[in-house]
Amino acid sequence: MGEILVRNLDDAVIARLERRAALNGRSLEQELREVLAAAAPERPRLSPEQKLERSRRLLEDCPDLGDFDVSAAIRFGRDDEDSP
């Protein structure tokens, strides 16, 4: 586990965090761990606009399949699995 030293925090901010920790029944250190973990989720939540933009970029990177028949490809795959 790593450690972080944060310098020059405003005393009022520290006091608010201490009150928050007390209300949650945690130490200041544990409260800060919770705050930091919530601020940096493993998978950040995207807004609908961000999701659309990512989808557009992914679509631009995909090749044009033209008249590709998905149903025929599925049937072909199924038939291939059934053969000995």
PDB file of N, CA, C and O in Angstrom:
ATOM      1  N   MET A   1       0.839  -1.184   0.000  1.00  0.00           N
ATOM      2  CA  MET A   1       0.000   0.000   0.000  1.00  0.00           C
ATOM      3  C   MET A   1       0.882   1.245   0.000  1.00  0.00           C
ATOM      4  O   MET A   1       1.909   1.311   0.676  1.00  0.00           O
ATOM      5  N   GLY A   2       0.452   2.210  -0.768  1.00  0.00           N
ATOM      6  CA  GLY A   2       1.201   3.447  -0.856  1.00  0.00           C
ATOM      7  C   GLY A   2       0.769   4.453   0.198  1.00  0.00           C
ATOM      8  O   GLY A   2      -0.220   4.267   0.908  1.00  0.00           O
ATOM      9  N   GLU A   3       1.532   5.502   0.270  1.00  0.00           N
ATOM     10  CA  GLU A   3       1.218   6.594   1.190  1.00  0.00           C
ATOM     11  C   GLU A   3       1.245   7.896   0.415  1.00  0.00           C
ATOM     12  O   GLU A   3       1.994   8.046  -0.551  1.00  0.00           O
ATOM     13  N   ILE A   4       0.417   8.839   0.849  1.00  0.00           N
ATOM     14  CA  ILE A   4       0.366  10.156   0.225  1.00  0.00           C
ATOM     15  C   ILE A   4       0.446  11.206   1.322  1.00  0.00           C
ATOM     16  O   ILE A   4      -0.215  11.093   2.355  1.00  0.00           O
ATOM     17  N   LEU A   5       1.251  12.218   1.091  1.00  0.00           N
ATOM     18  CA  LEU A   5       1.338  13.353   1.999  1.00  0.00           C
ATOM     19  C   LEU A   5       0.751  14.559   1.266  1.00  0.00           C
ATOM     20  O   LEU A   5       1.232  14.935   0.197  1.00  0.00           O
ATOM     21  N   VAL A   6      -0.271  15.154   1.835  1.00  0.00           N
ATOM     22  CA  VAL A   6      -0.897  16.321   1.216  1.00  0.00           C
ATOM     23  C   VAL A   6      -0.551  17.535   2.066  1.00  0.00           C
ATOM     24  O   VAL A   6      -0.924  17.615   3.236  1.00  0.00           O
ATOM     25  N   ARG A   7       0.155  18.463   1.472  1.00  0.00           N
ATOM     26  CA  ARG A   7       0.598  19.658   2.196  1.00  0.00           C
ATOM     27  C   ARG A   7      -0.368  20.813   1.980  1.00  0.00           C
ATOM     28  O   ARG A   7      -1.125  20.846   1.010  1.00  0.00           O
ATOM     29  N   ASN A   8      -0.321  21.750   2.902  1.00  0.00           N
ATOM     30  CA  ASN A   8      -1.034  23.029   2.795  1.00  0.00           C
ATOM     31  C   ASN A   8      -2.550  22.890   2.674  1.00  0.00           C
ATOM     32  O   ASN A   8      -3.183  23.611   1.903  1.00  0.00           O
ATOM     33  N   LEU A   9      -3.126  21.966   3.432  1.00  0.00           N
ATOM     34  CA  LEU A   9      -4.579  21.879   3.484  1.00  0.00           C
ATOM     35  C   LEU A   9      -5.121  22.980   4.381  1.00  0.00           C
ATOM     36  O   LEU A   9      -4.560  23.268   5.438  1.00  0.00           O
ATOM     37  N   ASP A  10      -6.190  23.576   3.962  1.00  0.00           N
ATOM     38  CA  ASP A  10      -6.841  24.610   4.754  1.00  0.00           C
ATOM     39  C   ASP A  10      -7.353  23.993   6.056  1.00  0.00           C
ATOM     40  O   ASP A  10      -7.913  22.897   6.048  1.00  0.00           O
ATOM     41  N   ASP A  11      -7.161  24.691   7.164  1.00  0.00           N
ATOM     42  CA  ASP A  11      -7.603  24.176   8.474  1.00  0.00           C
ATOM     43  C   ASP A  11      -9.103  23.923   8.501  1.00  0.00           C
ATOM     44  O   ASP A  11      -9.561  22.990   9.159  1.00  0.00           O
ATOM     45  N   ALA A  12      -9.871  24.743   7.794  1.00  0.00           N
ATOM     46  CA  ALA A  12     -11.332  24.567   7.762  1.00  0.00           C
ATOM     47  C   ALA A  12     -11.697  23.267   7.048  1.00  0.00           C
ATOM     48  O   ALA A  12     -12.644  22.587   7.443  1.00  0.00           O
ATOM     49  N   VAL A  13     -10.958  22.923   6.009  1.00  0.00           N
ATOM     50  CA  VAL A  13     -11.200  21.670   5.293  1.00  0.00           C
ATOM     51  C   VAL A  13     -10.919  20.491   6.212  1.00  0.00           C
ATOM     52  O   VAL A  13     -11.695  19.537   6.265  1.00  0.00           O
ATOM     53  N   ILE A  14      -9.823  20.559   6.925  1.00  0.00           N
ATOM     54  CA  ILE A  14      -9.470  19.482   7.856  1.00  0.00           C
ATOM     55  C   ILE A  14     -10.548  19.343   8.926  1.00  0.00           C
ATOM     56  O   ILE A  14     -10.939  18.230   9.276  1.00  0.00           O
ATOM     57  N   ALA A  15     -11.023  20.462   9.441  1.00  0.00           N
ATOM     58  CA  ALA A  15     -12.064  20.427  10.474  1.00  0.00           C
ATOM     59  C   ALA A  15     -13.347  19.784   9.932  1.00  0.00           C
ATOM     60  O   ALA A  15     -13.986  18.991  10.624  1.00  0.00           O
ATOM     61  N   ARG A  16     -13.720  20.125   8.699  1.00  0.00           N
ATOM     62  CA  ARG A  16     -14.930  19.528   8.110  1.00  0.00           C
ATOM     63  C   ARG A  16     -14.760  18.023   7.929  1.00  0.00           C
ATOM     64  O   ARG A  16     -15.686  17.249   8.173  1.00  0.00           O
ATOM     65  N   LEU A  17     -13.572  17.619   7.501  1.00  0.00           N
ATOM     66  CA  LEU A  17     -13.319  16.188   7.329  1.00  0.00           C
ATOM     67  C   LEU A  17     -13.317  15.454   8.668  1.00  0.00           C
ATOM     68  O   LEU A  17     -13.787  14.320   8.760  1.00  0.00           O
ATOM     69  N   GLU A  18     -12.794  16.093   9.690  1.00  0.00           N
ATOM     70  CA  GLU A  18     -12.816  15.484  11.030  1.00  0.00           C
ATOM     71  C   GLU A  18     -14.250  15.325  11.522  1.00  0.00           C
ATOM     72  O   GLU A  18     -14.594  14.301  12.111  1.00  0.00           O
ATOM     73  N   ARG A  19     -15.094  16.338  11.283  1.00  0.00           N
ATOM     74  CA  ARG A  19     -16.503  16.229  11.686  1.00  0.00           C
ATOM     75  C   ARG A  19     -17.202  15.120  10.904  1.00  0.00           C
ATOM     76  O   ARG A  19     -17.979  14.344  11.462  1.00  0.00           O
ATOM     77  N   ARG A  20     -16.918  15.059   9.628  1.00  0.00           N
ATOM     78  CA  ARG A  20     -17.517  14.012   8.790  1.00  0.00           C
ATOM     79  C   ARG A  20     -17.091  12.627   9.276  1.00  0.00           C
ATOM     80  O   ARG A  20     -17.913  11.714   9.350  1.00  0.00           O
ATOM     81  N   ALA A  21     -15.812  12.473   9.606  1.00  0.00           N
ATOM     82  CA  ALA A  21     -15.309  11.196  10.112  1.00  0.00           C
ATOM     83  C   ALA A  21     -16.010  10.822  11.411  1.00  0.00           C
ATOM     84  O   ALA A  21     -16.402   9.670  11.602  1.00  0.00           O
ATOM     85  N   ALA A  22     -16.166  11.785  12.293  1.00  0.00           N
ATOM     86  CA  ALA A  22     -16.825  11.523  13.575  1.00  0.00           C
ATOM     87  C   ALA A  22     -18.282  11.101  13.352  1.00  0.00           C
ATOM     88  O   ALA A  22     -18.770  10.174  13.998  1.00  0.00           O
ATOM     89  N   LEU A  23     -18.962  11.779  12.446  1.00  0.00           N
ATOM     90  CA  LEU A  23     -20.359  11.427  12.156  1.00  0.00           C
ATOM     91  C   LEU A  23     -20.483  10.018  11.574  1.00  0.00           C
ATOM     92  O   LEU A  23     -21.488   9.339  11.782  1.00  0.00           O
ATOM     93  N   ASN A  24     -19.465   9.591  10.852  1.00  0.00           N
ATOM     94  CA  ASN A  24     -19.475   8.254  10.256  1.00  0.00           C
ATOM     95  C   ASN A  24     -18.838   7.205  11.165  1.00  0.00           C
ATOM     96  O   ASN A  24     -18.756   6.032  10.801  1.00  0.00           O
ATOM     97  N   GLY A  25     -18.384   7.632  12.355  1.00  0.00           N
ATOM     98  CA  GLY A  25     -17.792   6.693  13.301  1.00  0.00           C
ATOM     99  C   GLY A  25     -16.459   6.134  12.835  1.00  0.00           C
ATOM    100  O   GLY A  25     -16.122   4.987  13.128  1.00  0.00           O
ATOM    101  N   ARG A  26     -15.699   6.952  12.106  1.00  0.00           N
ATOM    102  CA  ARG A  26     -14.405   6.513  11.591  1.00  0.00           C
ATOM    103  C   ARG A  26     -13.318   7.482  12.021  1.00  0.00           C
ATOM    104  O   ARG A  26     -13.588   8.611  12.432  1.00  0.00           O
ATOM    105  N   SER A  27     -12.091   7.014  11.918  1.00  0.00           N
ATOM    106  CA  SER A  27     -10.958   7.905  12.143  1.00  0.00           C
ATOM    107  C   SER A  27     -10.841   8.832  10.929  1.00  0.00           C
ATOM    108  O   SER A  27     -11.392   8.544   9.867  1.00  0.00           O
ATOM    109  N   LEU A  28     -10.131   9.926  11.091  1.00  0.00           N
ATOM    110  CA  LEU A  28      -9.902  10.837   9.981  1.00  0.00           C
ATOM    111  C   LEU A  28      -9.190  10.099   8.851  1.00  0.00           C
ATOM    112  O   LEU A  28      -9.530  10.283   7.682  1.00  0.00           O
ATOM    113  N   GLU A  29      -8.229   9.284   9.181  1.00  0.00           N
ATOM    114  CA  GLU A  29      -7.486   8.536   8.171  1.00  0.00           C
ATOM    115  C   GLU A  29      -8.401   7.618   7.365  1.00  0.00           C
ATOM    116  O   GLU A  29      -8.315   7.566   6.138  1.00  0.00           O
ATOM    117  N   GLN A  30      -9.277   6.894   8.061  1.00  0.00           N
ATOM    118  CA  GLN A  30     -10.199   5.996   7.368  1.00  0.00           C
ATOM    119  C   GLN A  30     -11.197   6.791   6.526  1.00  0.00           C
ATOM    120  O   GLN A  30     -11.548   6.379   5.420  1.00  0.00           O
ATOM    121  N   GLU A  31     -11.645   7.909   7.042  1.00  0.00           N
ATOM    122  CA  GLU A  31     -12.575   8.753   6.291  1.00  0.00           C
ATOM    123  C   GLU A  31     -11.921   9.241   5.003  1.00  0.00           C
ATOM    124  O   GLU A  31     -12.554   9.262   3.947  1.00  0.00           O
ATOM    125  N   LEU A  32     -10.657   9.631   5.096  1.00  0.00           N
ATOM    126  CA  LEU A  32      -9.940  10.080   3.901  1.00  0.00           C
ATOM    127  C   LEU A  32      -9.769   8.948   2.899  1.00  0.00           C
ATOM    128  O   LEU A  32      -9.843   9.179   1.692  1.00  0.00           O
ATOM    129  N   ARG A  33      -9.543   7.728   3.377  1.00  0.00           N
ATOM    130  CA  ARG A  33      -9.463   6.583   2.474  1.00  0.00           C
ATOM    131  C   ARG A  33     -10.774   6.418   1.714  1.00  0.00           C
ATOM    132  O   ARG A  33     -10.783   6.186   0.505  1.00  0.00           O
ATOM    133  N   GLU A  34     -11.881   6.541   2.445  1.00  0.00           N
ATOM    134  CA  GLU A  34     -13.208   6.402   1.832  1.00  0.00           C
ATOM    135  C   GLU A  34     -13.448   7.498   0.796  1.00  0.00           C
ATOM    136  O   GLU A  34     -13.930   7.228  -0.304  1.00  0.00           O
ATOM    137  N   VAL A  35     -13.109   8.731   1.153  1.00  0.00           N
ATOM    138  CA  VAL A  35     -13.311   9.865   0.243  1.00  0.00           C
ATOM    139  C   VAL A  35     -12.485   9.671  -1.027  1.00  0.00           C
ATOM    140  O   VAL A  35     -12.990   9.875  -2.132  1.00  0.00           O
ATOM    141  N   LEU A  36     -11.232   9.283  -0.878  1.00  0.00           N
ATOM    142  CA  LEU A  36     -10.362   9.104  -2.037  1.00  0.00           C
ATOM    143  C   LEU A  36     -10.805   7.928  -2.906  1.00  0.00           C
ATOM    144  O   LEU A  36     -10.759   8.011  -4.133  1.00  0.00           O
ATOM    145  N   ALA A  37     -11.228   6.852  -2.284  1.00  0.00           N
ATOM    146  CA  ALA A  37     -11.693   5.697  -3.052  1.00  0.00           C
ATOM    147  C   ALA A  37     -12.947   6.047  -3.850  1.00  0.00           C
ATOM    148  O   ALA A  37     -13.094   5.614  -4.993  1.00  0.00           O
ATOM    149  N   ALA A  38     -13.843   6.821  -3.259  1.00  0.00           N
ATOM    150  CA  ALA A  38     -15.062   7.226  -3.962  1.00  0.00           C
ATOM    151  C   ALA A  38     -14.748   8.198  -5.100  1.00  0.00           C
ATOM    152  O   ALA A  38     -15.449   8.223  -6.112  1.00  0.00           O
ATOM    153  N   ALA A  39     -13.702   8.990  -4.932  1.00  0.00           N
ATOM    154  CA  ALA A  39     -13.341   9.977  -5.953  1.00  0.00           C
ATOM    155  C   ALA A  39     -12.596   9.347  -7.126  1.00  0.00           C
ATOM    156  O   ALA A  39     -12.482   9.961  -8.187  1.00  0.00           O
ATOM    157  N   ALA A  40     -12.093   8.137  -6.946  1.00  0.00           N
ATOM    158  CA  ALA A  40     -11.322   7.487  -8.008  1.00  0.00           C
ATOM    159  C   ALA A  40     -11.801   6.052  -8.203  1.00  0.00           C
ATOM    160  O   ALA A  40     -11.071   5.108  -7.903  1.00  0.00           O
ATOM    161  N   PRO A  41     -13.032   5.885  -8.708  1.00  0.00           N
ATOM    162  CA  PRO A  41     -13.545   4.528  -8.896  1.00  0.00           C
ATOM    163  C   PRO A  41     -12.758   3.788  -9.965  1.00  0.00           C
ATOM    164  O   PRO A  41     -12.133   4.404 -10.829  1.00  0.00           O
ATOM    165  N   GLU A  42     -12.793   2.459  -9.899  1.00  0.00           N
ATOM    166  CA  GLU A  42     -12.084   1.654 -10.894  1.00  0.00           C
ATOM    167  C   GLU A  42     -12.608   1.940 -12.291  1.00  0.00           C
ATOM    168  O   GLU A  42     -11.832   2.058 -13.239  1.00  0.00           O
ATOM    169  N   ARG A  43     -13.901   2.049 -12.416  1.00  0.00           N
ATOM    170  CA  ARG A  43     -14.519   2.366 -13.697  1.00  0.00           C
ATOM    171  C   ARG A  43     -15.334   3.637 -13.526  1.00  0.00           C
ATOM    172  O   ARG A  43     -16.440   3.599 -12.987  1.00  0.00           O
ATOM    173  N   PRO A  44     -14.799   4.753 -13.979  1.00  0.00           N
ATOM    174  CA  PRO A  44     -15.532   6.000 -13.796  1.00  0.00           C
ATOM    175  C   PRO A  44     -16.880   5.978 -14.512  1.00  0.00           C
ATOM    176  O   PRO A  44     -17.016   5.399 -15.590  1.00  0.00           O
ATOM    177  N   ARG A  45     -17.864   6.612 -13.900  1.00  0.00           N
ATOM    178  CA  ARG A  45     -19.190   6.693 -14.513  1.00  0.00           C
ATOM    179  C   ARG A  45     -19.154   7.718 -15.634  1.00  0.00           C
ATOM    180  O   ARG A  45     -18.642   8.825 -15.473  1.00  0.00           O
ATOM    181  N   LEU A  46     -19.699   7.330 -16.750  1.00  0.00           N
ATOM    182  CA  LEU A  46     -19.728   8.220 -17.894  1.00  0.00           C
ATOM    183  C   LEU A  46     -21.115   8.834 -18.049  1.00  0.00           C
ATOM    184  O   LEU A  46     -22.128   8.187 -17.786  1.00  0.00           O
ATOM    185  N   SER A  47     -21.143  10.077 -18.474  1.00  0.00           N
ATOM    186  CA  SER A  47     -22.413  10.721 -18.771  1.00  0.00           C
ATOM    187  C   SER A  47     -22.958  10.132 -20.067  1.00  0.00           C
ATOM    188  O   SER A  47     -22.201   9.528 -20.827  1.00  0.00           O
ATOM    189  N   PRO A  48     -24.251  10.290 -20.338  1.00  0.00           N
ATOM    190  CA  PRO A  48     -24.786   9.801 -21.613  1.00  0.00           C
ATOM    191  C   PRO A  48     -24.041  10.381 -22.822  1.00  0.00           C
ATOM    192  O   PRO A  48     -23.821   9.686 -23.814  1.00  0.00           O
ATOM    193  N   GLU A  49     -23.658  11.650 -22.729  1.00  0.00           N
ATOM    194  CA  GLU A  49     -22.925  12.274 -23.836  1.00  0.00           C
ATOM    195  C   GLU A  49     -21.560  11.616 -24.038  1.00  0.00           C
ATOM    196  O   GLU A  49     -21.136  11.390 -25.171  1.00  0.00           O
ATOM    197  N   GLN A  50     -20.873  11.310 -22.931  1.00  0.00           N
ATOM    198  CA  GLN A  50     -19.572  10.649 -23.019  1.00  0.00           C
ATOM    199  C   GLN A  50     -19.714   9.242 -23.617  1.00  0.00           C
ATOM    200  O   GLN A  50     -18.877   8.810 -24.409  1.00  0.00           O
ATOM    201  N   LYS A  51     -20.780   8.537 -23.229  1.00  0.00           N
ATOM    202  CA  LYS A  51     -21.018   7.197 -23.774  1.00  0.00           C
ATOM    203  C   LYS A  51     -21.250   7.262 -25.279  1.00  0.00           C
ATOM    204  O   LYS A  51     -20.717   6.445 -26.030  1.00  0.00           O
ATOM    205  N   LEU A  52     -22.052   8.243 -25.720  1.00  0.00           N
ATOM    206  CA  LEU A  52     -22.306   8.402 -27.148  1.00  0.00           C
ATOM    207  C   LEU A  52     -21.026   8.710 -27.913  1.00  0.00           C
ATOM    208  O   LEU A  52     -20.793   8.165 -28.992  1.00  0.00           O
ATOM    209  N   GLU A  53     -20.199   9.586 -27.350  1.00  0.00           N
ATOM    210  CA  GLU A  53     -18.953   9.950 -28.009  1.00  0.00           C
ATOM    211  C   GLU A  53     -18.022   8.745 -28.126  1.00  0.00           C
ATOM    212  O   GLU A  53     -17.392   8.545 -29.165  1.00  0.00           O
ATOM    213  N   ARG A  54     -17.934   7.948 -27.072  1.00  0.00           N
ATOM    214  CA  ARG A  54     -17.102   6.737 -27.142  1.00  0.00           C
ATOM    215  C   ARG A  54     -17.645   5.769 -28.175  1.00  0.00           C
ATOM    216  O   ARG A  54     -16.881   5.154 -28.918  1.00  0.00           O
ATOM    217  N   SER A  55     -18.966   5.630 -28.224  1.00  0.00           N
ATOM    218  CA  SER A  55     -19.584   4.736 -29.206  1.00  0.00           C
ATOM    219  C   SER A  55     -19.291   5.211 -30.622  1.00  0.00           C
ATOM    220  O   SER A  55     -18.984   4.404 -31.499  1.00  0.00           O
ATOM    221  N   ARG A  56     -19.385   6.516 -30.848  1.00  0.00           N
ATOM    222  CA  ARG A  56     -19.093   7.061 -32.183  1.00  0.00           C
ATOM    223  C   ARG A  56     -17.642   6.772 -32.584  1.00  0.00           C
ATOM    224  O   ARG A  56     -17.368   6.385 -33.720  1.00  0.00           O
ATOM    225  N   ARG A  57     -16.718   6.965 -31.636  1.00  0.00           N
ATOM    226  CA  ARG A  57     -15.311   6.705 -31.939  1.00  0.00           C
ATOM    227  C   ARG A  57     -15.068   5.233 -32.249  1.00  0.00           C
ATOM    228  O   ARG A  57     -14.321   4.903 -33.170  1.00  0.00           O
ATOM    229  N   LEU A  58     -15.707   4.338 -31.469  1.00  0.00           N
ATOM    230  CA  LEU A  58     -15.558   2.902 -31.724  1.00  0.00           C
ATOM    231  C   LEU A  58     -16.138   2.535 -33.090  1.00  0.00           C
ATOM    232  O   LEU A  58     -15.544   1.748 -33.827  1.00  0.00           O
ATOM    233  N   LEU A  59     -17.280   3.097 -33.422  1.00  0.00           N
ATOM    234  CA  LEU A  59     -17.914   2.814 -34.704  1.00  0.00           C
ATOM    235  C   LEU A  59     -17.042   3.284 -35.865  1.00  0.00           C
ATOM    236  O   LEU A  59     -16.954   2.616 -36.895  1.00  0.00           O
ATOM    237  N   GLU A  60     -16.404   4.430 -35.692  1.00  0.00           N
ATOM    238  CA  GLU A  60     -15.509   4.940 -36.739  1.00  0.00           C
ATOM    239  C   GLU A  60     -14.339   3.992 -36.977  1.00  0.00           C
ATOM    240  O   GLU A  60     -13.845   3.889 -38.100  1.00  0.00           O
ATOM    241  N   ASP A  61     -13.893   3.302 -35.939  1.00  0.00           N
ATOM    242  CA  ASP A  61     -12.751   2.397 -36.046  1.00  0.00           C
ATOM    243  C   ASP A  61     -13.128   1.034 -36.629  1.00  0.00           C
ATOM    244  O   ASP A  61     -12.252   0.263 -37.022  1.00  0.00           O
ATOM    245  N   CYS A  62     -14.439   0.733 -36.685  1.00  0.00           N
ATOM    246  CA  CYS A  62     -14.878  -0.568 -37.197  1.00  0.00           C
ATOM    247  C   CYS A  62     -14.940  -0.538 -38.721  1.00  0.00           C
ATOM    248  O   CYS A  62     -15.312   0.478 -39.308  1.00  0.00           O
ATOM    249  N   PRO A  63     -14.577  -1.651 -39.364  1.00  0.00           N
ATOM    250  CA  PRO A  63     -14.668  -1.685 -40.827  1.00  0.00           C
ATOM    251  C   PRO A  63     -16.127  -1.728 -41.267  1.00  0.00           C
ATOM    252  O   PRO A  63     -16.991  -2.217 -40.538  1.00  0.00           O
ATOM    253  N   ASP A  64     -16.395  -1.209 -42.472  1.00  0.00           N
ATOM    254  CA  ASP A  64     -17.740  -1.248 -43.035  1.00  0.00           C
ATOM    255  C   ASP A  64     -17.992  -2.667 -43.541  1.00  0.00           C
ATOM    256  O   ASP A  64     -17.254  -3.164 -44.392  1.00  0.00           O
ATOM    257  N   LEU A  65     -19.016  -3.309 -43.030  1.00  0.00           N
ATOM    258  CA  LEU A  65     -19.302  -4.688 -43.407  1.00  0.00           C
ATOM    259  C   LEU A  65     -20.222  -4.774 -44.621  1.00  0.00           C
ATOM    260  O   LEU A  65     -20.498  -5.870 -45.108  1.00  0.00           O
ATOM    261  N   GLY A  66     -20.691  -3.654 -45.105  1.00  0.00           N
ATOM    262  CA  GLY A  66     -21.518  -3.635 -46.310  1.00  0.00           C
ATOM    263  C   GLY A  66     -22.757  -4.488 -46.163  1.00  0.00           C
ATOM    264  O   GLY A  66     -23.574  -4.263 -45.270  1.00  0.00           O
ATOM    265  N   ASP A  67     -22.899  -5.480 -47.049  1.00  0.00           N
ATOM    266  CA  ASP A  67     -24.087  -6.338 -47.078  1.00  0.00           C
ATOM    267  C   ASP A  67     -23.887  -7.627 -46.292  1.00  0.00           C
ATOM    268  O   ASP A  67     -24.525  -8.633 -46.601  1.00  0.00           O
ATOM    269  N   PHE A  68     -23.040  -7.624 -45.307  1.00  0.00           N
ATOM    270  CA  PHE A  68     -22.748  -8.826 -44.519  1.00  0.00           C
ATOM    271  C   PHE A  68     -24.033  -9.345 -43.892  1.00  0.00           C
ATOM    272  O   PHE A  68     -24.755  -8.592 -43.239  1.00  0.00           O
ATOM    273  N   ASP A  69     -24.322 -10.626 -44.084  1.00  0.00           N
ATOM    274  CA  ASP A  69     -25.539 -11.255 -43.577  1.00  0.00           C
ATOM    275  C   ASP A  69     -25.229 -11.955 -42.251  1.00  0.00           C
ATOM    276  O   ASP A  69     -24.670 -13.052 -42.231  1.00  0.00           O
ATOM    277  N   VAL A  70     -25.594 -11.313 -41.165  1.00  0.00           N
ATOM    278  CA  VAL A  70     -25.309 -11.849 -39.833  1.00  0.00           C
ATOM    279  C   VAL A  70     -26.031 -13.176 -39.625  1.00  0.00           C
ATOM    280  O   VAL A  70     -25.454 -14.116 -39.079  1.00  0.00           O
ATOM    281  N   SER A  71     -27.287 -13.260 -40.055  1.00  0.00           N
ATOM    282  CA  SER A  71     -28.061 -14.495 -39.881  1.00  0.00           C
ATOM    283  C   SER A  71     -27.400 -15.664 -40.594  1.00  0.00           C
ATOM    284  O   SER A  71     -27.348 -16.770 -40.056  1.00  0.00           O
ATOM    285  N   ALA A  72     -26.896 -15.428 -41.797  1.00  0.00           N
ATOM    286  CA  ALA A  72     -26.220 -16.497 -42.539  1.00  0.00           C
ATOM    287  C   ALA A  72     -24.945 -16.924 -41.818  1.00  0.00           C
ATOM    288  O   ALA A  72     -24.625 -18.112 -41.773  1.00  0.00           O
ATOM    289  N   ALA A  73     -24.229 -15.978 -41.262  1.00  0.00           N
ATOM    290  CA  ALA A  73     -23.001 -16.314 -40.536  1.00  0.00           C
ATOM    291  C   ALA A  73     -23.307 -17.149 -39.303  1.00  0.00           C
ATOM    292  O   ALA A  73     -22.573 -18.085 -38.985  1.00  0.00           O
ATOM    293  N   ILE A  74     -24.388 -16.815 -38.610  1.00  0.00           N
ATOM    294  CA  ILE A  74     -24.787 -17.593 -37.431  1.00  0.00           C
ATOM    295  C   ILE A  74     -25.173 -19.004 -37.845  1.00  0.00           C
ATOM    296  O   ILE A  74     -24.770 -19.977 -37.207  1.00  0.00           O
ATOM    297  N   ARG A  75     -25.975 -19.119 -38.941  1.00  0.00           N
ATOM    298  CA  ARG A  75     -26.359 -20.452 -39.416  1.00  0.00           C
ATOM    299  C   ARG A  75     -25.128 -21.263 -39.802  1.00  0.00           C
ATOM    300  O   ARG A  75     -25.028 -22.445 -39.474  1.00  0.00           O
ATOM    301  N   PHE A  76     -24.202 -20.631 -40.493  1.00  0.00           N
ATOM    302  CA  PHE A  76     -22.975 -21.315 -40.901  1.00  0.00           C
ATOM    303  C   PHE A  76     -22.216 -21.816 -39.674  1.00  0.00           C
ATOM    304  O   PHE A  76     -21.729 -22.946 -39.659  1.00  0.00           O
ATOM    305  N   GLY A  77     -22.119 -20.993 -38.672  1.00  0.00           N
ATOM    306  CA  GLY A  77     -21.427 -21.396 -37.447  1.00  0.00           C
ATOM    307  C   GLY A  77     -22.113 -22.548 -36.751  1.00  0.00           C
ATOM    308  O   GLY A  77     -21.460 -23.464 -36.251  1.00  0.00           O
ATOM    309  N   ARG A  78     -23.447 -22.499 -36.721  1.00  0.00           N
ATOM    310  CA  ARG A  78     -24.206 -23.583 -36.100  1.00  0.00           C
ATOM    311  C   ARG A  78     -24.032 -24.875 -36.874  1.00  0.00           C
ATOM    312  O   ARG A  78     -23.811 -25.932 -36.284  1.00  0.00           O
ATOM    313  N   ASP A  79     -24.132 -24.793 -38.199  1.00  0.00           N
ATOM    314  CA  ASP A  79     -23.981 -25.988 -39.024  1.00  0.00           C
ATOM    315  C   ASP A  79     -22.599 -26.592 -38.864  1.00  0.00           C
ATOM    316  O   ASP A  79     -22.440 -27.812 -38.854  1.00  0.00           O
ATOM    317  N   ASP A  80     -21.595 -25.724 -38.737  1.00  0.00           N
ATOM    318  CA  ASP A  80     -20.214 -26.170 -38.593  1.00  0.00           C
ATOM    319  C   ASP A  80     -20.028 -26.925 -37.268  1.00  0.00           C
ATOM    320  O   ASP A  80     -19.271 -27.894 -37.204  1.00  0.00           O
ATOM    321  N   GLU A  81     -20.715 -26.480 -36.220  1.00  0.00           N
ATOM    322  CA  GLU A  81     -20.597 -27.134 -34.909  1.00  0.00           C
ATOM    323  C   GLU A  81     -21.235 -28.519 -34.925  1.00  0.00           C
ATOM    324  O   GLU A  81     -20.782 -29.418 -34.217  1.00  0.00           O
ATOM    325  N   ASP A  82     -22.291 -28.700 -35.733  1.00  0.00           N
ATOM    326  CA  ASP A  82     -23.007 -29.971 -35.762  1.00  0.00           C
ATOM    327  C   ASP A  82     -22.285 -31.030 -36.569  1.00  0.00           C
ATOM    328  O   ASP A  82     -22.540 -32.220 -36.386  1.00  0.00           O
ATOM    329  N   SER A  83     -21.385 -30.625 -37.461  1.00  0.00           N
ATOM    330  CA  SER A  83     -20.711 -31.622 -38.290  1.00  0.00           C
ATOM    331  C   SER A  83     -19.651 -32.380 -37.482  1.00  0.00           C
ATOM    332  O   SER A  83     -19.008 -31.810 -36.600  1.00  0.00           O
ATOM    333  N   PRO A  84     -19.472 -33.695 -37.799  1.00  0.00           N
ATOM    334  CA  PRO A  84     -18.515 -34.507 -37.012  1.00  0.00           C
ATOM    335  C   PRO A  84     -17.087 -34.157 -37.263  1.00  0.00           C
ATOM    336  O   PRO A  84     -16.191 -34.759 -36.671  1.00  0.00           O
TER     337      PRO A  84
END
